[in-house]
Amino acid sequence: LGTPVSSDTIFRPDRWVALAGSRPSERVSAEAVARVVTHPGGLARGAPARSRRVLYLNQADTPERMAEANLMLNALSSSGEQIPERVVVGRLQPQPQVCALRVFAACKQNVGERR
């Protein structure tokens, strides 16, 4: 968040711009991330329709980054129908830790069902 869209910061920036509805070199916003996450051609494209989608936001290792994660959670909550079932906010270093969990949709899989 906050960095300009470029090949140094985002994989396939041309695709990002198209999915996020942003401009080249525009700074990445929480709303832009939410649009890419929820766009039918975005992060979950090609996933089976009945699959469970969980988004992991990494590097929540400072109060500022936790605040940014909260901005993203709020942007996701108002972004439409393709919201992941759950969003986990955490960090992997120095020790793996889950800092927050937001559940957006009830589990669609029956308790006894196996995959």
C-alpha positions as CSV (number, residue, x, y, z in Angstrom):
1,L,0.0,0.0,0.0
2,G,1.1,3.5,-0.8
3,T,3.8,2.5,-3.3
4,P,3.4,3.5,-7.0
5,V,2.3,0.8,-9.4
6,S,5.4,-0.4,-11.3
7,S,7.2,-3.6,-12.2
8,D,9.3,-3.1,-9.1
9,T,6.4,-3.3,-6.8
10,I,3.6,-5.3,-8.6
11,F,3.8,-8.4,-10.7
12,R,2.3,-7.5,-14.2
13,P,1.5,-3.9,-13.5
14,D,-0.4,-3.6,-16.7
15,R,-2.9,-6.3,-15.6
16,W,-3.1,-4.6,-12.1
17,V,-4.1,-1.3,-13.7
18,A,-6.8,-3.0,-15.7
19,L,-8.2,-4.9,-12.8
20,A,-7.9,-2.2,-10.2
21,G,-9.2,0.6,-12.5
22,S,-6.2,2.7,-11.6
23,R,-3.6,4.5,-13.6
24,P,0.1,3.5,-14.2
25,S,2.3,4.9,-11.4
26,E,-0.7,5.7,-9.2
27,R,-0.1,4.7,-5.6
28,V,-1.7,1.4,-4.5
29,S,-4.7,2.0,-2.3
30,A,-6.7,-0.3,-0.1
31,E,-9.6,0.2,-2.4
32,A,-7.5,-0.9,-5.4
33,V,-6.4,-4.0,-3.6
34,A,-10.0,-4.8,-2.8
35,R,-11.0,-4.4,-6.4
36,V,-8.2,-6.8,-7.6
37,V,-9.1,-9.3,-4.9
38,T,-12.8,-9.3,-5.7
39,H,-12.6,-8.9,-9.5
40,P,-13.8,-12.1,-11.4
41,G,-10.5,-11.9,-13.3
42,G,-8.4,-11.1,-10.2
43,L,-6.7,-13.2,-7.6
44,A,-9.2,-16.1,-7.5
45,R,-9.7,-16.4,-11.3
46,G,-9.9,-19.9,-12.4
47,A,-10.7,-21.2,-8.9
48,P,-13.7,-23.6,-8.8
49,A,-16.9,-21.9,-8.0
50,R,-17.5,-23.9,-4.8
51,S,-13.9,-23.4,-3.5
52,R,-13.3,-21.7,-0.2
53,R,-11.4,-18.5,-0.6
54,V,-9.1,-17.3,2.2
55,L,-6.9,-14.2,1.8
56,Y,-3.8,-13.9,3.9
57,L,-2.4,-10.4,4.5
58,N,1.2,-10.7,5.5
59,Q,3.7,-8.4,7.3
60,A,1.4,-7.0,9.9
61,D,4.4,-6.4,12.0
62,T,3.9,-2.7,13.1
63,P,1.0,-0.6,14.3
64,E,1.1,1.2,11.0
65,R,0.8,-2.0,9.0
66,M,-2.0,-3.2,11.2
67,A,-3.8,0.1,10.4
68,E,-3.3,-0.5,6.7
69,A,-4.6,-4.0,7.1
70,N,-7.7,-2.6,8.7
71,L,-8.1,-0.2,5.8
72,M,-8.0,-3.2,3.4
73,L,-10.5,-5.1,5.5
74,N,-12.9,-2.2,5.4
75,A,-12.5,-1.8,1.7
76,L,-13.2,-5.5,1.1
77,S,-16.3,-5.4,3.3
78,S,-17.8,-2.8,0.9
79,S,-16.5,-4.2,-2.4
80,G,-19.2,-6.5,-3.7
81,E,-20.0,-10.2,-4.0
82,Q,-16.6,-11.8,-4.6
83,I,-15.3,-11.2,-1.1
84,P,-13.1,-14.0,0.3
85,E,-14.8,-16.1,2.9
86,R,-12.1,-15.2,5.4
87,V,-9.2,-12.7,5.6
88,V,-6.3,-13.6,7.9
89,V,-4.0,-10.7,8.9
90,G,-0.6,-11.9,10.3
91,R,3.1,-12.1,10.0
92,L,5.6,-14.9,9.4
93,Q,8.7,-13.2,10.9
94,P,10.2,-13.4,13.5
95,Q,7.5,-16.0,14.5
96,P,4.3,-16.9,12.6
97,Q,1.4,-15.1,14.2
98,V,-2.2,-14.4,13.4
99,C,-3.0,-10.8,14.3
100,A,-6.6,-10.6,13.1
101,L,-9.2,-12.7,11.4
102,R,-12.3,-11.4,9.6
103,V,-15.0,-13.8,8.5
104,F,-17.1,-12.4,5.7
105,A,-19.2,-15.4,4.7
106,A,-20.5,-18.5,6.3
107,C,-18.7,-21.8,5.4
108,K,-20.5,-23.3,2.4
109,Q,-19.0,-26.7,2.9
110,N,-21.1,-29.2,5.0
111,V,-19.3,-30.3,8.2
112,G,-19.2,-34.0,7.1
113,E,-18.2,-33.3,3.5
114,R,-14.7,-34.3,2.4
115,R,-12.7,-32.9,-0.5
